[in-house]
Amino acid sequence: MTYRDAGVDVGKIRTAQKSIGDIISATHKMISAGKVLSGFGHYAGLVRLGSQTLALHSDGVGTKVLVAQLMNKFDTVGIDCVAMNVNDIICVGAKPVAFIDYIALRQANEKLLEQIAHGLVEGAKQSQMAIVGGETAVLPDVIAGEENAFDLAGMVLGTVDGGKPLLGGAIKPGDVILGVESSGLHSNGYTLARKVLLSKYSVDDSAEHLVQTVGEELLIPTRIYVKPVMELFKKKIAMHGLANITGGSFTKLPRLNKNVQYCLDGLPAPTGIFLQIQVDGNIETGEMYRTFNMGIGFCVIAPKASTEQVIRTFKRYKMGCKAVGRIEKGTGVVATLEGKKKQAL
C-alpha cells in the first residue's frame, strides 16, 4: 500500500499548494503597515512591523481526530494541535507568543470541548505561550460521523528576536543533519496508518511490535520542541536550518535550501508503530520514509563545530539527538535505507 492508495496524493497536493501560493502572493503588496518578508513555501509567514518581525502559521490535527473519536478520548489532541503549529514557527527562529484555536463540532458537547481545552492548555504550557481566543462552531451539515465527531485546527503568532529569521540560506556542503527523536507518528500520515492498522485491529487490540494498544499508540501526543530550540537560539549556537518533519517527511527538506543535497545515511530502522504499519501494510521502505517521520520528528542542520552543543541541549530535555546525515553538493534528498545503495526520496 502507498499513501496515494490510501487516498492522499502528495504530488497533487503540492501542485495545488503552489497554485494557491502564486494566487495569494498578489496580496503581499496590499499590506497597509509593515512588509511581508516570507510568504508561501516555508514553515511560517513572516511580516516585518517596524523593528519587530512576526511569524504566523496555521495547522490542524488531521485525521488523528478520528482515532480520538474511536477511543472517546479527547484530552491529548489539543497538544497535537499546538505542536503542529509551534514546531513549524520555531523553524524560522520565532518564539511562540500567542495561539488561537478553531473547533468544529457535529453537535454541542461540553465534555468533549473541556477535554480538548485541557490538551490545548498543556500544549501551550510546554510552548510557554498564551491561548488568547478561538472559535467553536456547530456544523451538523459539514462534520459527518458519530455524535462526538469534530475537527480541530489552530493558529500561532511568534516573534523573531533580533528581527532576523532563519530561512536556510546559510546551509552549505559539510553541514551536519541532526535528527531529534519523535514521540511516535506525531500527527501526519494518519490516513495511511489508519487504513493499514484499523483494517486489521480494533483500537483496543495489541499488536506484535507495539507496547500499548493500537489506539493508545496512535494517540500518543506530538512532541513539542520549543524549549530546547529556543535555548539554542538564546545561547547563539550556530545553526543553518531547522526542519519539522511532518507531512511528506524528509522529502520537504529542500524547502530550506534547494541548492544543496540532503544526504541521509543515518536514519533509524523501522521499529515500533512504524514497523507495525510497514509489515501489516506491506509497504515499501522508501514509501515509509517519504510518508512518516520514522522516529525523527525534527532536524537541525548545523556546522560540524556546533553539533555537540546541539546534541547536549536536546539531551537536557530528555530528547535523543544524533547525526542522521550531511549536506553535500547537488540537489534533492537521497537516503541509504536498509544498508542499500542511496536512493532518492
N, C-alpha and C positions, 0 to 999 in steps of 0.2 A: 504494500500500500504506500501511496505517496500523499503529500499534503494536498495536491491537486485532486487526487481520487476522493479525498475526504470533503472536498468542496471549496478549498481555498487555493486559488491560482495566484501565487505571489507575483509572477511576471505581469499578469493583467492588472493586479493592484498597483504595482509600481508605475505602469504606463498611465493608469488613471490618476495616480498621485502627481505625476509630472505635469499632466494636463491641468490639474487643479492649481498646481504651483505657478504655472505660466499665467493662468487667468487672474489669480489673486495678486500677482506681483504688480499689477497696474495700480493697486491701492497704496503701494508704498510711498507714492508721491503725493497722496492725498492727506497725509498726516498734518494736522494743524499746529502741532508742537513737537519738537524733537526730530529725530531721524532714525529710520529703520536701518540697522546695521546688518542684520541677517534675517531672512525670511524662511521660505520653504527650503528643505533639504538637509538641515542639521537637526540637532536634538532639541533645540528650542529657538523661538524667535527672539530677536534682540532689538531693543529700542533705546537710543541714547536720548536722555532728557537732561539738558544742562550738563553737569559733571557726572551724572549718575547713569549707569547702564542697567536697564531692566531686562529680565528674561521671562518669557511666558511659554507655557506648554500645557496641552490638554490631552488626556488619555483616559481609557476606561479599563475595565477588568475583563472584557471579552466574554467568551462562553464558559469561563470559570464560574460565573454566576449560576449556570445550570447545575453544576456539581453541588453548590451550596443549597440549591433548591431540593435536589435529591436527598441531601443529608439533613435538610431542615436545620441548617446551622449557618448563621449569618454574621458571627462576631469576628471573622477574620478577613472577609473580602474588603472591608474598609481599609485594612492595612495594605492589601494589594493595590487598591485604587490610589492611595497616597504614594506607594512605592513606584508605580508605573510613571508617575509624574515627576517626583523628586529625583529619582535615579536618572532621568533624562536631563533635567536642567543643570544638575551638577556637572554634566559632561562639557558644558560651555564655561565652567568656572563660576556658576551662580550659586549663591546661598539661598535656600528656600526661606521665604518670609511669610507668605500667606496662601491660603488654599480655599477653594470653594468646591462644593460637590453638586452633582445632579443625580437624583434618584427617580426613576420612572417605575411605577407600580401598576400591576393589573388591578389591584383594589387596595383601599386603605388598610394598613396593617401596622398597628402601633408597635407590636413586639418586634416585628421584622426591622422596622426603622430604628428602634432603640439598639438592636444588636449591631446593625450596620454602623450606627453612630459611634458605638464603643470601639469598633475597629478603626474608624477614621481618626478618633482621638488617639488611639495607641500609635497609629502611623505618624500622626502629627508630633506626638511626643518623641518618637525616635528621630524625627526630622528637625526637631527644635523650631517649629513654626506654629502659626496660629491658623485655625479654621475660622474664617470671617463671614461665612454665609453659604448660601446654596439654594437649590430649588428642588421641591418634591412635587412630582406630577402623577396624577392617577389617570392612566391611559388604557382603559379596558379594550378599546378597539385596536390598539397598537401592540401592547405587550401580551403575547399569547402564552398559553401554558396553564399551569395549576394556579391555585389561589395565591400562592406565595411567589409567583413569577415577578421578576423585576430586572432592571438594568441599572448599572452604576458607572458613573464617569466623574471626572473632576478636572480642575484647572489650577495650576500653581503659578505664583509670582515669585521671582527671585531677583536678587541684586548681585551685580558683579563688583566686588571690592576692587578699587583701583581703576575701575572702568574699562579694563582690557580683558575681553573674553578669550577663552582658549578654544580655538577652532580647528586646530590640527595642521595649520600651515607649516609649523616647525618640524613636523615628522620627517625623518630622513633615514637613509640606509645606515645600519649599525645600531639603531634604537632597538630596545628590547620590548617585547609584548608580554606584559604580566597579566595573568588571569587570576581573578578573585573568585573563590568558590560561591556557588549559588546555594539556596536552601532547598532546591528541587526544581520543578518545572517553572516556577515563578508564575507568570500569567500569560504565557504565549504558547502556541501550538496545541491548544486545548481541543480544537475541532478534530485534529488527528488523534490526539491522545484519548479522547472520549470514544471516538469511533472504534478504536482498537480495544481499549480496556473494557468499556461498558457494554460491548457486544459479547464479551466472554464472561465477565464477572458482574456481580452487583456491588454497590458501594460498600457493603458490609463484608465482602469476601476477602480472604487472604490470597496472596499470590507468591510464587516461588522466590522472586527477587525483591519483595517488599517487606519492610519491617512492620509497618502498620497495615490496616485495611486499605483497600483500593481507594475508597472515599477519603480516608484520612490523609493518604499520601497526596491525592490530587488537591486537597485543600490547604496544604502547608503554605503559609503566607510567604509572599515575595520578600526577599531580604532587602533591607534598606541600607544603602552605602553612604549616606550623607555624612555621618560623623567622621569616619576615617578620611574621606576625601577632603572635607573642609579643614581637617588638621593638616593635611599635606599642603594645602594652599596657604594656611596660616604660617606654616614653617618655611614657606617658599622653596619647597622641594621641587627641583626641575622636572617638569612633565611636559610632553609634547602633544599628547592627545588622550582623551578619555572616551570610552565606549560602553554604553549599557547594552548588554546582549539580550535582545528581545526578539520580536518577530523577524524572521529571516536570519536569525542567529548571526554567525560570523560573516555572512555574505554582505552585511551592512558596514563593515569596517571601512571600505573605501569612501564612505560619506565624509570621513575625517580628512582624507587627502587622497586624491585619485592618482597622484603622480608617483606612487611607490607601490611595492608589492608587500603584502602581508603574508609572511611565510609561517604557518602554524605547524610546528613539528613536535609540540609537547602537550597536546590536548589530552585530557584524561580519557581512558577507555570507557565505554558504556557500563554503568553499574546501576543498581537500584531501579528506580522507576524508568530510567532511560533504557536499560537493558530489557526490562519487562515489556515496554512498548515495542522495542525492536524485535524481540523474539515472537511476541504474540501477533504482531502485525506483519512479520516477515519483511521488514523494512531495510532497504539497502543502507549501508553505513553512511555514505555520502549524504543521503537524504536526511538521516538523523541529524547530522552536523549542519545542515542547511536550515533545519526547522527548529530544533531545540537547543537550549544553552549547554546541554551535555555536562553540567556541573560547574560551568564557568559563567557567572552572572554578570561580570563586569571586567573590563580590561583597562589597564593603564599602559600607555606607550611612553616610555621614558628613556633618556640616555643611560647607558650602562652604569655610569657613576651614581645614579640615583636609585638603582634597583634595590639595594639592601635596605635603604631607608624606607622605601615604599612597602616592601615586604614586612618590615618590623612594625610599621604603623598599622597595617591591617591586622597583624598578629595580636596587637594590643587590644583590638576589638573582637578578638576570637574569630577572625576570618582568615582562612587559609589563602595564601597568595604565593604564586610561583611563576617562573618564566614558562610561557607556552609557545613562544615563537620570537621572531625578529623581523625587522624591516629590511628589505633588500631592494635592489634596483629592479624596475619593471612595473607592472600594474596588476591589479586584481588580488584575489585571495587564493592561496594554494595551501593544501594541508597534507600531512603524512598521517594516514589513518590505518590502524591495524598493522603497522610496520611496512606498509606497501609504499610504492613509489608515489611521489607528490601528485595530487590531483587538484584540479580547480574546483572551487566551491561555487 
